[in-house]
Amino acid sequence: MESKKKRKKRIRNYSSGDDGIDETMIDEIDSTAIANQSVSYKEEDDEIVENIPTNDSLYKILGEESFNTTKKISVTSKWIRSGTNFPANLSDENLAELDAVSGLHRSLMETLKNNIKKWFPVQHSLLPHLIAESKHTSILPPRDLAISAPTGSGKTLCYILPILNSLSYTVAPSIHALIVAPIQNLVTQIEATALLCGNHDVNAERRQLKRARVVFATPGRLMEHLVDPLSSIDVSHLRYLIIDEADRMSQTARLEWLDALEQAAHLTGGWTSVDDLLSARHVQKILVSATLSRDVEKLHIWKLRYPRLFKASAEYSEEVKNATSIGDVDQIDGAALLPSSLSHHVVICELRMKPLALYVEIQNKPLWKRILVFVNNKLASRRLAILLKVLSADVYRVEELSSNLFGRRRQKVLNRFKKGSTRVLISSDVLSRGIDVQDVDAVINYDKPISERLFIHRVGRTARCGKPGTAISLTTSGERKDLESMLSKTGCWRDVGETVFEIDDEDPLQGRYRSALATLKDIVEKRDDKVNAFSKKRRGRVKMKRKERNAS
C-alpha cells in the first residue's frame, strides 16, 4: 500500500509534467470561447489554424460605454391605421341630405325632419352601418366602434338614433342601452329615460330602473346600483354600451365598473359550441371622444370585438405628421382635433395684470353674449368671479361653476348661462368635457391648460355645429412659449393671432383695478373669518358632546 507521501508526490508530478494541461492553453480556450472565434481546418495536413483575438477585443474597458436614448416604439393596431375617414369641416359641400340614410322608423324620421335639415359628416359616415344593424338581431356579434371627431360635430346623435330605432323594432324586457359618461353635467345634458348620477335620489332612481330601457349613468352611481341588493337594475339583455368621453375613463374603467358590468350582463369572452353562440349576449360597445387615444394598451382595456374606427380627417394632417415631437403625441394620426370654424388668439400680459386684461377683453367685445372663462382650480374661479363682478359694477351677470357647487345649484347656474341671463361663466375644468351650450361666443383660457387634450376640450365649447367661435388664451411671455410648444405637437397651433396687453399707470382703469383688488381682499377675509368662526363653534359642540358622554 502506497504511503500518503508517495501519492502526493505522484500527483505533483502529474500536475507539472509535460503531458499535463498547460495554463496558457486554458487561457486560449477561454478566450476563444469568449470571443466566439471560428476555427478552420486545412484538409491537406489537418493543421488547425486559430484566430487568436487581441487584448482590445477580449477585454471590456469599464467606463467607456456610450448611452443612447432609446426611441419610444409606437405600436398602432391595423384597425386604427385602416379607419374610415370623414371630413372634419362642416361646410355645405360636406353635409348630406336626410334621405341619404335609410332604415329609420317612420315616426323617428318624421321627428328628425322637423328638427334637422341635413346630416353632418360623422353622422352620414356612421349611421348607415348602425341603423342597418339596429333593425334586426344578428346571430354573429356586431363589430365594436370607436368614434374620434372634434367637439360639436354631432357625435351624440350617432348613437342616440340607432338606440331609438332599435327600440322601435324590438321589445326590450329590461335595459336595452347604457350610456356611461364621466361627469354629472354630461349625463344630465341629454333627456333620457333614466338618469343615474349624484344629484338624484337613489330611491327615485330605483323606481325609474324598473321601467327604464335607456339609462344614462356616471361610473360611480352605476357601480352603486350594480352592487346594491335592493336595486332593480337589469342588464342581462343589454344591447348597446356607449362610453362617452372614453379617453377620460380609460385608466380606471376596468377596475372601477367595467368588470362588474360585464359580469352582471353575463358577457363571455368566447364560445365553445353553437349553443353558446346562439345564447350569448352580443353587446355592442361604442367609444366616443374628441381626443381618442391610439395607444394599444389604453384601448385594450375595453376588450373591443373586431373594432372599427371612424375618424374626422384633418385638412392640416400633413402639419401634424411633420410635427417635431409627434411620436410622443398619443393621438390618432391625421385626426382633426379642433373645429374648423374656430379662431385662436393669444393675449400676452404680466401675471399681476391678468384679471384686468380679461376685463378689458370682455369690455371690447359687446357682441359676445355668452363667454366661458376657464381656470385651473376652484379657488381661482371664486376669486376671479368676485373681482369681475366688482369691475363690471353689475352691468352684466358673472357667475362661477366649479366643484364648490353641488347638484341642483350647479344645474341652475348652467341653465342661467344657457338662457343668456348670465353673460360670463367662470369655470374650473368640470365643464370642459361634453357639455353642449348653444351659441357660446368665446372661450377664454385664463389659466394655461395642463395638456393639449384639456385645451381641445375647453375650446370645443364654442364653434360647435359649424358656427364660428373664438378662443382666447391669456398668457405671460414665458407661458406663451410653453403653450405654443404643447399645441404644436398636435397641430393645434394654427393661424394664431397675438397681441400684447399694455396699460398706462395714469389710466383710470388702474385705479378701478386697485380698488377692486382691495374689495376682493375684504370679501375674502370676511369669508375666512366666517369659516373660522363656524369651525370653532363646531369644535366646541363636539367637545361638549364628548364631555357629556364621558360624564355619563
DRENKOLDO-759724 format. One record per residue (C-alpha): x, y negated, z; residue in one letter. Coordinates in steps of 0.2 Angstrom, whole numbers, plus 5000, padded with zeros to 4 digits. Example, Ala and Ser with C-alpha at 12.3 -4.5 7.8 and 13.67 -1.06 7.14 Angstrom:
2
- 5062; 5022; 5039; A $
- 5068; 5005; 5036; S $
This chain:
552
- 5000; 5000; 5000; M $
- 5007; 4984; 4994; E $
- 5010; 4971; 5008; S $
- 5002; 4954; 5008; K $
- 5018; 4946; 5005; K $
- 5021; 4955; 4988; K $
- 5004; 4952; 4982; R $
- 5006; 4933; 4985; K $
- 5022; 4934; 4975; K $
- 5014; 4943; 4961; R $
- 5000; 4930; 4960; I $
- 5013; 4916; 4960; R $
- 5022; 4924; 4946; N $
- 5007; 4926; 4935; Y $
- 5001; 4909; 4938; S $
- 5018; 4901; 4932; S $
- 5023; 4914; 4919; G $
- 5024; 4912; 4900; D $
- 5009; 4922; 4897; D $
- 4998; 4911; 4909; G $
- 4987; 4897; 4905; I $
- 4996; 4880; 4901; D $
- 4989; 4865; 4909; E $
- 4991; 4855; 4893; T $
- 4980; 4867; 4884; M $
- 4966; 4864; 4896; I $
- 4968; 4846; 4893; D $
- 4967; 4849; 4874; E $
- 4952; 4860; 4876; I $
- 4943; 4847; 4887; D $
- 4947; 4833; 4876; S $
- 4942; 4842; 4860; T $
- 4925; 4846; 4868; A $
- 4923; 4828; 4874; I $
- 4927; 4820; 4858; A $
- 4917; 4834; 4849; N $
- 4931; 4836; 4836; Q $
- 4929; 4848; 4821; S $
- 4942; 4862; 4819; V $
- 4946; 4868; 4802; S $
- 4954; 4884; 4796; Y $
- 4966; 4887; 4781; K $
- 4961; 4903; 4773; E $
- 4979; 4907; 4766; E $
- 4988; 4909; 4783; D $
- 4973; 4907; 4796; D $
- 4983; 4892; 4803; E $
- 4972; 4881; 4815; I $
- 4973; 4863; 4811; V $
- 4966; 4852; 4826; E $
- 4962; 4834; 4825; N $
- 4968; 4828; 4842; I $
- 4959; 4812; 4847; P $
- 4969; 4797; 4853; T $
- 4968; 4790; 4870; N $
- 4957; 4775; 4864; D $
- 4943; 4786; 4858; S $
- 4945; 4798; 4873; L $
- 4943; 4787; 4887; Y $
- 4929; 4774; 4890; K $
- 4935; 4757; 4897; I $
- 4924; 4751; 4910; L $
- 4918; 4733; 4909; G $
- 4919; 4731; 4891; E $
- 4901; 4736; 4887; E $
- 4890; 4724; 4877; S $
- 4872; 4722; 4882; F $
- 4860; 4718; 4869; N $
- 4842; 4713; 4872; T $
- 4831; 4726; 4866; T $
- 4817; 4720; 4855; K $
- 4799; 4725; 4861; K $
- 4792; 4739; 4850; I $
- 4775; 4734; 4843; S $
- 4763; 4748; 4840; V $
- 4747; 4744; 4831; T $
- 4734; 4758; 4828; S $
- 4729; 4761; 4810; K $
- 4711; 4757; 4813; W $
- 4717; 4739; 4819; I $
- 4728; 4737; 4803; R $
- 4714; 4743; 4792; S $
- 4700; 4732; 4800; G $
- 4686; 4724; 4790; T $
- 4689; 4705; 4787; N $
- 4676; 4692; 4785; F $
- 4678; 4673; 4783; P $
- 4680; 4663; 4799; A $
- 4675; 4647; 4790; N $
- 4656; 4643; 4792; L $
- 4654; 4634; 4776; S $
- 4639; 4636; 4765; D $
- 4648; 4647; 4752; E $
- 4651; 4660; 4767; N $
- 4633; 4661; 4773; L $
- 4621; 4674; 4767; A $
- 4603; 4674; 4763; E $
- 4592; 4684; 4776; L $
- 4586; 4696; 4763; D $
- 4605; 4702; 4762; A $
- 4602; 4713; 4777; V $
- 4588; 4726; 4776; S $
- 4581; 4738; 4788; G $
- 4575; 4726; 4801; L $
- 4557; 4730; 4808; H $
- 4544; 4719; 4800; R $
- 4539; 4709; 4816; S $
- 4558; 4706; 4820; L $
- 4561; 4700; 4803; M $
- 4546; 4688; 4804; E $
- 4553; 4681; 4820; T $
- 4570; 4678; 4813; L $
- 4563; 4669; 4798; K $
- 4555; 4657; 4810; N $
- 4572; 4653; 4819; N $
- 4587; 4655; 4807; I $
- 4589; 4652; 4789; K $
- 4605; 4661; 4784; K $
- 4617; 4674; 4791; W $
- 4634; 4669; 4797; F $
- 4649; 4679; 4790; P $
- 4651; 4690; 4806; V $
- 4633; 4694; 4805; Q $
- 4632; 4698; 4787; H $
- 4648; 4709; 4789; S $
- 4641; 4719; 4804; L $
- 4623; 4720; 4804; L $
- 4620; 4731; 4788; P $
- 4630; 4745; 4797; H $
- 4622; 4743; 4814; L $
- 4604; 4741; 4808; I $
- 4605; 4757; 4797; A $
- 4611; 4767; 4812; E $
- 4598; 4759; 4824; S $
- 4583; 4767; 4813; K $
- 4587; 4785; 4817; H $
- 4597; 4796; 4829; T $
- 4611; 4805; 4820; S $
- 4617; 4822; 4825; I $
- 4635; 4816; 4824; L $
- 4640; 4802; 4836; P $
- 4641; 4784; 4829; P $
- 4658; 4775; 4827; R $
- 4663; 4763; 4841; D $
- 4665; 4745; 4836; L $
- 4677; 4731; 4840; A $
- 4672; 4713; 4835; I $
- 4685; 4699; 4835; S $
- 4679; 4682; 4830; A $
- 4680; 4664; 4835; P $
- 4669; 4657; 4849; T $
- 4652; 4651; 4842; G $
- 4652; 4662; 4827; S $
- 4636; 4672; 4831; G $
- 4643; 4687; 4838; K $
- 4629; 4689; 4851; T $
- 4616; 4692; 4838; L $
- 4626; 4706; 4830; C $
- 4622; 4717; 4845; Y $
- 4605; 4710; 4850; I $
- 4597; 4713; 4834; L $
- 4602; 4732; 4832; P $
- 4596; 4735; 4850; I $
- 4579; 4727; 4847; L $
- 4577; 4736; 4831; N $
- 4582; 4752; 4839; S $
- 4568; 4750; 4852; L $
- 4555; 4747; 4838; S $
- 4559; 4764; 4831; Y $
- 4562; 4775; 4846; T $
- 4553; 4777; 4863; V $
- 4566; 4775; 4877; A $
- 4561; 4783; 4893; P $
- 4575; 4774; 4903; S $
- 4588; 4761; 4900; I $
- 4592; 4760; 4881; H $
- 4606; 4747; 4881; A $
- 4618; 4740; 4894; L $
- 4627; 4724; 4891; I $
- 4641; 4720; 4903; V $
- 4648; 4703; 4904; A $
- 4662; 4697; 4917; P $
- 4653; 4682; 4924; I $
- 4635; 4677; 4930; Q $
- 4633; 4662; 4919; N $
- 4637; 4673; 4904; L $
- 4624; 4686; 4909; V $
- 4610; 4673; 4913; T $
- 4613; 4664; 4896; Q $
- 4603; 4677; 4887; I $
- 4585; 4680; 4891; E $
- 4584; 4699; 4895; A $
- 4573; 4712; 4901; T $
- 4583; 4714; 4917; A $
- 4597; 4704; 4924; L $
- 4609; 4711; 4937; L $
- 4620; 4698; 4944; C $
- 4625; 4690; 4960; G $
- 4612; 4676; 4960; N $
- 4597; 4688; 4960; H $
- 4589; 4698; 4974; D $
- 4594; 4716; 4974; V $
- 4577; 4722; 4979; N $
- 4569; 4712; 4965; A $
- 4582; 4720; 4953; E $
- 4577; 4737; 4959; R $
- 4559; 4734; 4954; R $
- 4565; 4727; 4937; Q $
- 4575; 4743; 4933; L $
- 4560; 4754; 4934; K $
- 4553; 4747; 4918; R $
- 4569; 4740; 4910; A $
- 4575; 4746; 4893; R $
- 4589; 4732; 4890; V $
- 4600; 4727; 4905; V $
- 4612; 4713; 4906; F $
- 4624; 4715; 4921; A $
- 4640; 4709; 4929; T $
- 4653; 4723; 4933; P $
- 4651; 4720; 4952; G $
- 4632; 4721; 4953; R $
- 4631; 4736; 4940; L $
- 4643; 4746; 4952; M $
- 4632; 4741; 4967; E $
- 4617; 4749; 4958; H $
- 4626; 4764; 4952; L $
- 4631; 4769; 4970; V $
- 4615; 4763; 4978; D $
- 4605; 4778; 4983; P $
- 4589; 4768; 4983; L $
- 4592; 4760; 4966; S $
- 4581; 4766; 4951; S $
- 4594; 4763; 4938; I $
- 4594; 4777; 4925; D $
- 4607; 4778; 4911; V $
- 4605; 4796; 4906; S $
- 4598; 4791; 4889; H $
- 4609; 4776; 4886; L $
- 4612; 4772; 4868; R $
- 4622; 4756; 4867; Y $
- 4636; 4750; 4879; L $
- 4641; 4732; 4875; I $
- 4656; 4724; 4883; I $
- 4656; 4705; 4880; D $
- 4672; 4696; 4883; E $
- 4681; 4713; 4883; A $
- 4698; 4707; 4884; D $
- 4695; 4699; 4901; R $
- 4689; 4716; 4909; M $
- 4702; 4727; 4900; S $
- 4714; 4728; 4915; Q $
- 4702; 4734; 4929; T $
- 4686; 4740; 4920; A $
- 4691; 4759; 4920; R $
- 4695; 4758; 4939; L $
- 4680; 4747; 4944; E $
- 4665; 4753; 4935; W $
- 4668; 4762; 4918; L $
- 4672; 4779; 4926; D $
- 4656; 4778; 4937; A $
- 4645; 4773; 4922; L $
- 4651; 4787; 4911; E $
- 4648; 4799; 4925; Q $
- 4631; 4793; 4928; A $
- 4627; 4793; 4909; A $
- 4633; 4811; 4908; H $
- 4646; 4807; 4894; L $
- 4658; 4821; 4890; T $
- 4674; 4820; 4881; G $
- 4672; 4834; 4869; G $
- 4661; 4849; 4864; W $
- 4664; 4867; 4864; T $
- 4648; 4873; 4855; S $
- 4635; 4867; 4843; V $
- 4623; 4866; 4858; D $
- 4635; 4854; 4867; D $
- 4635; 4843; 4851; L $
- 4616; 4843; 4850; L $
- 4613; 4840; 4868; S $
- 4627; 4827; 4871; A $
- 4623; 4809; 4874; R $
- 4630; 4798; 4859; H $
- 4633; 4781; 4867; V $
- 4640; 4768; 4855; Q $
- 4652; 4756; 4863; K $
- 4654; 4739; 4855; I $
- 4668; 4727; 4861; L $
- 4666; 4709; 4858; V $
- 4678; 4695; 4861; S $
- 4686; 4679; 4853; A $
- 4704; 4685; 4859; T $
- 4703; 4704; 4857; L $
- 4720; 4712; 4861; S $
- 4729; 4723; 4848; R $
- 4739; 4732; 4862; D $
- 4735; 4750; 4861; V $
- 4737; 4753; 4880; E $
- 4724; 4739; 4884; K $
- 4711; 4746; 4871; L $
- 4715; 4764; 4876; H $
- 4706; 4762; 4892; I $
- 4689; 4760; 4883; W $
- 4691; 4778; 4875; K $
- 4684; 4772; 4859; L $
- 4677; 4785; 4847; R $
- 4684; 4784; 4829; Y $
- 4683; 4765; 4831; P $
- 4681; 4752; 4818; R $
- 4687; 4734; 4819; L $
- 4678; 4718; 4812; F $
- 4689; 4703; 4812; K $
- 4687; 4685; 4806; A $
- 4701; 4681; 4794; S $
- 4711; 4665; 4796; A $
- 4715; 4653; 4782; E $
- 4731; 4650; 4791; Y $
- 4736; 4668; 4794; S $
- 4752; 4666; 4785; E $
- 4757; 4652; 4798; E $
- 4753; 4665; 4811; V $
- 4763; 4678; 4804; K $
- 4778; 4667; 4801; N $
- 4777; 4660; 4819; A $
- 4794; 4662; 4828; T $
- 4788; 4672; 4843; S $
- 4773; 4681; 4835; I $
- 4779; 4698; 4841; G $
- 4776; 4693; 4859; D $
- 4758; 4687; 4855; V $
- 4745; 4700; 4860; D $
- 4733; 4696; 4846; Q $
- 4726; 4705; 4831; I $
- 4736; 4699; 4816; D $
- 4728; 4687; 4805; G $
- 4713; 4685; 4816; A $
- 4705; 4667; 4817; A $
- 4706; 4661; 4835; L $
- 4698; 4643; 4833; L $
- 4683; 4637; 4825; P $
- 4687; 4629; 4808; S $
- 4677; 4613; 4812; S $
- 4687; 4609; 4827; L $
- 4699; 4594; 4828; S $
- 4713; 4593; 4841; H $
- 4720; 4578; 4849; H $
- 4734; 4576; 4862; V $
- 4735; 4560; 4873; V $
- 4752; 4558; 4882; I $
- 4752; 4549; 4898; C $
- 4760; 4548; 4915; E $
- 4754; 4560; 4928; L $
- 4748; 4547; 4940; R $
- 4738; 4539; 4926; M $
- 4729; 4554; 4920; K $
- 4712; 4550; 4928; P $
- 4712; 4533; 4921; L $
- 4717; 4540; 4904; A $
- 4702; 4552; 4905; L $
- 4690; 4537; 4910; Y $
- 4696; 4526; 4895; V $
- 4695; 4541; 4883; E $
- 4676; 4543; 4888; I $
- 4673; 4525; 4888; Q $
- 4680; 4523; 4870; N $
- 4668; 4537; 4864; K $
- 4650; 4531; 4867; P $
- 4643; 4543; 4854; L $
- 4648; 4558; 4864; W $
- 4633; 4564; 4874; K $
- 4640; 4580; 4882; R $
- 4658; 4580; 4887; I $
- 4666; 4596; 4896; L $
- 4682; 4592; 4906; V $
- 4692; 4607; 4912; F $
- 4704; 4608; 4927; V $
- 4714; 4622; 4934; N $
- 4706; 4623; 4951; N $
- 4691; 4618; 4961; K $
- 4699; 4606; 4972; L $
- 4704; 4596; 4957; A $
- 4687; 4597; 4950; S $
- 4679; 4590; 4966; R $
- 4691; 4575; 4967; R $
- 4691; 4571; 4949; L $
- 4671; 4571; 4949; A $
- 4671; 4559; 4964; I $
- 4684; 4547; 4955; L $
- 4675; 4547; 4938; L $
- 4658; 4543; 4947; K $
- 4666; 4528; 4956; V $
- 4675; 4522; 4940; L $
- 4659; 4524; 4929; S $
- 4649; 4515; 4943; A $
- 4634; 4527; 4939; D $
- 4632; 4521; 4921; V $
- 4632; 4540; 4916; Y $
- 4630; 4555; 4926; R $
- 4645; 4565; 4932; V $
- 4644; 4582; 4940; E $
- 4656; 4597; 4944; E $
- 4654; 4615; 4941; L $
- 4665; 4627; 4950; S $
- 4666; 4641; 4962; S $
- 4660; 4628; 4976; N $
- 4643; 4631; 4969; L $
- 4633; 4647; 4970; F $
- 4618; 4655; 4961; G $
- 4604; 4643; 4958; R $
- 4613; 4627; 4962; R $
- 4626; 4632; 4948; R $
- 4612; 4636; 4936; Q $
- 4603; 4619; 4940; K $
- 4619; 4609; 4936; V $
- 4622; 4619; 4920; L $
- 4604; 4616; 4915; N $
- 4605; 4597; 4918; R $
- 4621; 4597; 4906; F $
- 4612; 4607; 4893; K $
- 4597; 4595; 4893; K $
- 4608; 4580; 4892; G $
- 4604; 4571; 4908; S $
- 4622; 4575; 4914; T $
- 4635; 4567; 4902; R $
- 4651; 4573; 4909; V $
- 4653; 4590; 4917; L $
- 4670; 4594; 4926; I $
- 4673; 4612; 4927; S $
- 4685; 4625; 4933; S $
- 4688; 4639; 4921; D $
- 4672; 4648; 4927; V $
- 4663; 4640; 4912; L $
- 4677; 4643; 4899; S $
- 4670; 4660; 4893; R $
- 4655; 4664; 4883; G $
- 4643; 4650; 4889; I $
- 4634; 4643; 4874; D $
- 4629; 4625; 4877; V $
- 4622; 4617; 4862; Q $
- 4629; 4601; 4855; D $
- 4645; 4599; 4866; V $
- 4653; 4584; 4858; D $
- 4670; 4586; 4866; A $
- 4681; 4597; 4877; V $
- 4694; 4589; 4887; I $
- 4709; 4598; 4894; N $
- 4713; 4588; 4910; Y $
- 4725; 4601; 4916; D $
- 4736; 4611; 4904; K $
- 4728; 4629; 4902; P $
- 4740; 4643; 4908; I $
- 4739; 4653; 4892; S $
- 4734; 4651; 4874; E $
- 4719; 4663; 4877; R $
- 4712; 4651; 4890; L $
- 4714; 4637; 4878; F $
- 4705; 4646; 4865; I $
- 4690; 4650; 4876; H $
- 4690; 4632; 4883; R $
- 4689; 4623; 4867; V $
- 4677; 4636; 4860; G $
- 4663; 4627; 4870; R $
- 4662; 4614; 4856; T $
- 4662; 4616; 4837; A $
- 4650; 4630; 4838; R $
- 4640; 4637; 4824; C $
- 4649; 4627; 4811; G $
- 4646; 4610; 4819; K $
- 4660; 4598; 4821; P $
- 4669; 4596; 4838; G $
- 4684; 4588; 4846; T $
- 4696; 4595; 4859; A $
- 4707; 4583; 4868; I $
- 4722; 4588; 4879; S $
- 4729; 4576; 4892; L $
- 4747; 4580; 4895; T $
- 4763; 4572; 4901; T $
- 4778; 4571; 4890; S $
- 4785; 4587; 4897; G $
- 4769; 4596; 4896; E $
- 4767; 4592; 4878; R $
- 4782; 4602; 4873; K $
- 4776; 4617; 4883; D $
- 4758; 4616; 4875; L $
- 4765; 4615; 4858; E $
- 4776; 4630; 4861; S $
- 4762; 4640; 4868; M $
- 4749; 4636; 4855; L $
- 4761; 4638; 4840; S $
- 4763; 4657; 4845; K $
- 4746; 4660; 4838; T $
- 4745; 4647; 4825; G $
- 4733; 4636; 4836; C $
- 4744; 4620; 4834; W $
- 4737; 4614; 4818; R $
- 4734; 4596; 4812; D $
- 4736; 4590; 4830; V $
- 4735; 4571; 4832; G $
- 4744; 4562; 4846; E $
- 4743; 4545; 4855; T $
- 4752; 4538; 4870; V $
- 4741; 4530; 4884; F $
- 4748; 4514; 4890; E $
- 4740; 4500; 4900; I $
- 4747; 4483; 4907; D $
- 4749; 4481; 4925; D $
- 4738; 4465; 4924; E $
- 4724; 4474; 4915; D $
- 4708; 4473; 4926; P $
- 4706; 4492; 4924; L $
- 4722; 4494; 4935; Q $
- 4713; 4485; 4950; G $
- 4697; 4495; 4947; R $
- 4708; 4511; 4947; Y $
- 4717; 4507; 4963; R $
- 4700; 4503; 4971; S $
- 4693; 4520; 4965; A $
- 4708; 4529; 4972; L $
- 4705; 4521; 4989; A $
- 4687; 4525; 4989; T $
- 4692; 4543; 4985; L $
- 4704; 4544; 4999; K $
- 4690; 4538; 5011; D $
- 4677; 4551; 5005; I $
- 4690; 4565; 5006; V $
- 4695; 4560; 5024; E $
- 4676; 4559; 5029; K $
- 4673; 4576; 5022; R $
- 4688; 4583; 5030; D $
- 4683; 4576; 5047; D $
- 4665; 4584; 5045; K $
- 4673; 4601; 5041; V $
- 4685; 4600; 5056; N $
- 4670; 4595; 5067; A $
- 4660; 4609; 5061; F $
- 4674; 4621; 5063; S $
- 4677; 4615; 5081; K $
- 4659; 4616; 5085; K $
- 4658; 4634; 5078; R $
- 4674; 4640; 5088; R $
- 4666; 4633; 5104; G $
- 4650; 4643; 5101; R $
- 4660; 4658; 5098; V $
- 4670; 4655; 5114; K $
- 4654; 4653; 5124; M $
- 4646; 4669; 5117; K $
- 4662; 4678; 5121; R $
- 4662; 4672; 5139; K $
- 4644; 4677; 5141; E $
- 4647; 4694; 5135; R $
- 4662; 4696; 5147; N $
- 4652; 4690; 5162; A $
- 4638; 4702; 5158; S $
